[in-house]
Amino acid sequence: MGMNLKIARIKKGVKQIDLARKIHVSPATLIKWEKGIELDNIKFGIMKKIAELLDTSIEELFLSEN
C-alpha cells in the first residue's frame, strides 16, 4: 500500500520533502509511509490532504493492494 503513495507522488513530480512540508509531517514519517510502515498511524485528514495534493483518491493511495 505504501508503494501506491510513492508512485503517485513520483508521477505528480513532488519531492518527498515538499509533500512532507505540505502535510506537516517529517520527511522520515513520509518515508515510513511510502515503505508501508506505520500506515495505521495516518489520520484521515492527512490521508485526504495527500490525496488532494496528488490528484488521486484515498482508496488508491492507502486501500488498494497494487
N, CA, C and O of each residue as an XYZ file, in Angstrom:
264
protein
N       0.817     -1.200      0.000
C       0.000      0.000      0.000
C       0.858      1.260      0.000
O       0.527      2.227     -0.687
N       1.932      1.268      0.743
C       2.801      2.430      0.777
C       3.385      2.752     -0.580
O       3.614      3.916     -0.910
N       3.629      1.702     -1.378
C       4.199      1.910     -2.702
C       3.261      2.739     -3.569
O       3.724      3.505     -4.414
N       1.955      2.601     -3.378
C       0.997      3.410     -4.135
C       1.223      4.896     -3.861
O       1.147      5.726     -4.767
N       1.496      5.213     -2.615
C       1.765      6.600     -2.234
C       3.022      7.097     -2.938
O       3.032      8.195     -3.493
N       4.062      6.307     -2.917
C       5.322      6.704     -3.559
C       5.132      6.882     -5.061
O       5.590      7.872     -5.632
N       4.467      5.940     -5.695
C       4.247      6.017     -7.139
C       3.435      7.265     -7.502
O       3.770      7.972     -8.452
N       2.376      7.528     -6.750
C       1.542      8.704     -7.024
C       2.337      9.992     -6.849
O       2.186     10.933     -7.628
N       3.180     10.030     -5.825
C       3.996     11.221     -5.570
C       4.980     11.442     -6.711
O       5.140     12.567     -7.186
N       5.632     10.384     -7.149
C       6.607     10.495     -8.237
C       5.916     10.895     -9.538
O       6.418     11.754    -10.263
N       4.770     10.281     -9.842
C       4.013     10.630    -11.062
C       3.632     12.101    -11.074
O       3.623     12.742    -12.125
N       3.319     12.627     -9.904
C       2.923     14.031     -9.786
C       4.141     14.958     -9.810
O       3.998     16.170     -9.964
N       5.335     14.387     -9.658
C       6.560     15.187     -9.697
C       6.818     15.946     -8.401
O       7.416     17.021     -8.408
N       6.365     15.379     -7.302
C       6.512     16.034     -5.998
C       7.627     15.343     -5.219
O       7.664     14.116     -5.134
N       8.527     16.129     -4.657
C       9.609     15.583     -3.843
C       9.072     15.211     -2.464
O       8.113     15.809     -1.976
N       9.703     14.215     -1.842
C       9.288     13.781     -0.511
C       9.268     14.940      0.465
O       8.297     15.120      1.199
N      10.321     15.717      0.478
C      10.421     16.810      1.447
C       9.321     17.848      1.234
O       8.798     18.406      2.198
N       8.972     18.107     -0.017
C       7.921     19.084     -0.304
C       6.554     18.586      0.145
O       5.772     19.342      0.722
N       6.262     17.301     -0.123
C       4.985     16.740      0.313
C       4.919     16.710      1.835
O       3.891     17.051      2.421
N       6.001     16.308      2.470
C       6.042     16.256      3.931
C       5.743     17.628      4.530
O       4.977     17.736      5.488
N       6.338     18.663      3.975
C       6.097     20.033      4.470
C       4.644     20.434      4.293
O       4.055     21.043      5.186
N       4.058     20.097      3.147
C       2.680     20.495      2.869
C       1.671     19.813      3.791
O       0.605     20.361      4.072
N       2.021     18.606      4.261
C       1.083     17.894      5.137
C       1.525     17.941      6.600
O       0.924     17.308      7.468
N       2.592     18.708      6.851
C       3.067     18.965      8.218
C       3.505     17.713      8.962
O       3.150     17.503     10.122
N       4.290     16.878      8.265
C       4.931     15.720      8.910
C       6.412     15.757      8.544
O       6.812     16.468      7.622
N       7.209     15.002      9.257
C       8.637     14.949      8.942
C       8.853     14.106      7.692
O       8.065     13.209      7.396
N       9.927     14.400      6.958
C      10.252     13.556      5.810
C      10.433     12.090      6.216
O      10.094     11.189      5.449
N      10.962     11.851      7.409
C      11.148     10.472      7.884
C       9.810      9.758      8.022
O       9.705      8.569      7.722
N       8.799     10.471      8.471
C       7.462      9.885      8.600
C       6.917      9.526      7.221
O       6.373      8.438      7.034
N       7.058     10.420      6.271
C       6.580     10.153      4.917
C       7.312      8.955      4.313
O       6.695      8.128      3.642
N       8.605      8.858      4.542
C       9.386      7.720      4.035
C       8.848      6.415      4.617
O       8.725      5.425      3.897
N       8.530      6.402      5.898
C       7.953      5.202      6.525
C       6.646      4.823      5.842
O       6.422      3.656      5.521
N       5.797      5.801      5.623
C       4.509      5.523      4.983
C       4.711      4.955      3.591
O       4.016      4.023      3.187
N       5.672      5.522      2.848
C       5.929      5.033      1.495
C       6.478      3.611      1.497
O       6.336      2.887      0.511
N       7.099      3.213      2.593
C       7.600      1.844      2.730
C       6.542      0.915      3.323
O       6.787     -0.279      3.491
N       5.379      1.458      3.635
C       4.300      0.654      4.197
C       4.404      0.466      5.695
O       3.736     -0.399      6.262
N       5.234      1.264      6.340
C       5.440      1.179      7.779
C       4.572      2.229      8.480
O       4.527      3.389      8.069
N       3.896      1.807      9.526
C       3.081      2.695     10.373
C       1.945      3.383      9.615
O       1.556      4.502      9.952
N       1.420      2.718      8.602
C       0.300      3.296      7.862
C      -0.935      3.457      8.743
O      -1.771      4.326      8.495
N      -1.046      2.629      9.758
C      -2.211      2.719     10.638
C      -2.185      3.974     11.505
O      -3.172      4.284     12.173
N      -1.064      4.701     11.503
C      -0.954      5.926     12.292
C      -1.373      7.179     11.527
O      -1.391      8.272     12.093
N      -1.708      7.031     10.257
C      -2.069      8.200      9.448
C      -3.508      8.599      9.753
O      -4.426      7.786      9.651
N      -3.688      9.846     10.123
C      -5.031     10.355     10.400
C      -5.776     10.590      9.083
O      -5.170     10.872      8.050
N      -7.089     10.466      9.149
C      -7.919     10.607      7.954
C      -7.703     11.960      7.283
O      -7.634     12.036      6.057
N      -7.598     13.011      8.057
C      -7.399     14.346      7.491
C      -6.123     14.437      6.675
O      -6.088     15.106      5.642
N      -5.075     13.770      7.133
C      -3.816     13.766      6.395
C      -3.959     12.935      5.131
O      -3.461     13.324      4.074
N      -4.636     11.793      5.227
C      -4.881     10.981      4.031
C      -5.613     11.798      2.972
O      -5.263     11.764      1.793
N      -6.621     12.524      3.403
C      -7.422     13.338      2.490
C      -6.563     14.418      1.836
O      -6.665     14.649      0.631
N      -5.722     15.074      2.623
C      -4.862     16.130      2.101
C      -3.860     15.565      1.093
O      -3.639     16.166      0.041
N      -3.257     14.426      1.402
C      -2.311     13.796      0.473
C      -3.011     13.459     -0.845
O      -2.486     13.730     -1.924
N      -4.189     12.872     -0.744
C      -4.941     12.510     -1.951
C      -5.241     13.748     -2.791
O      -5.120     13.709     -4.016
N      -5.627     14.831     -2.151
C      -5.910     16.075     -2.884
C      -4.654     16.610     -3.558
O      -4.692     16.995     -4.727
N      -3.545     16.635     -2.831
C      -2.297     17.161     -3.387
C      -1.782     16.323     -4.550
O      -1.150     16.850     -5.466
N      -2.049     15.031     -4.517
C      -1.555     14.144     -5.569
C      -2.616     13.822     -6.618
O      -2.401     12.971     -7.481
N      -3.757     14.499     -6.543
C      -4.849     14.318     -7.509
C      -5.267     12.864     -7.653
O      -5.370     12.345     -8.765
N      -5.505     12.214     -6.532
C      -5.941     10.830     -6.537
C      -6.921     10.626     -5.388
O      -7.355     11.592     -4.761
N      -7.265      9.394     -5.116
C      -8.214      9.115     -4.042
C      -7.520      8.436     -2.861
O      -6.444      7.855     -3.004
N      -8.136      8.518     -1.731
C      -7.632      7.835     -0.539
C      -7.573      6.329     -0.806
O      -6.624      5.656     -0.403
N      -8.580      5.818     -1.477
C      -8.639      4.389     -1.765
C      -7.439      3.949     -2.594
O      -6.824      2.923     -2.303
N      -7.099      4.728     -3.635
C      -5.963      4.384     -4.487
C      -4.653      4.410     -3.696
O      -3.790      3.554     -3.893
N      -4.508      5.378     -2.816
C      -3.262      5.526     -2.081
C      -3.079      4.525     -0.944
O      -1.995      3.976     -0.748
N      -4.151      4.303     -0.207
C      -3.994      3.587      1.056
C      -4.765      2.268      1.172
O      -4.468      1.468      2.059
N      -5.734      2.027      0.310
C      -6.537      0.839      0.447
C      -6.320     -0.190     -0.653
O      -6.648     -1.364     -0.488
N      -5.773      0.250     -1.758
C      -5.523     -0.637     -2.888
C      -4.264     -1.473     -2.635
O      -3.304     -0.986     -2.038
N      -4.270     -2.701     -3.080
C      -3.124     -3.592     -2.895
C      -2.123     -3.525     -4.032
O      -1.165     -4.298     -4.034
N      -2.298     -2.644     -4.990
C      -1.395     -2.554     -6.155
C      -0.031     -2.095     -5.772
O       0.841     -1.969     -6.632
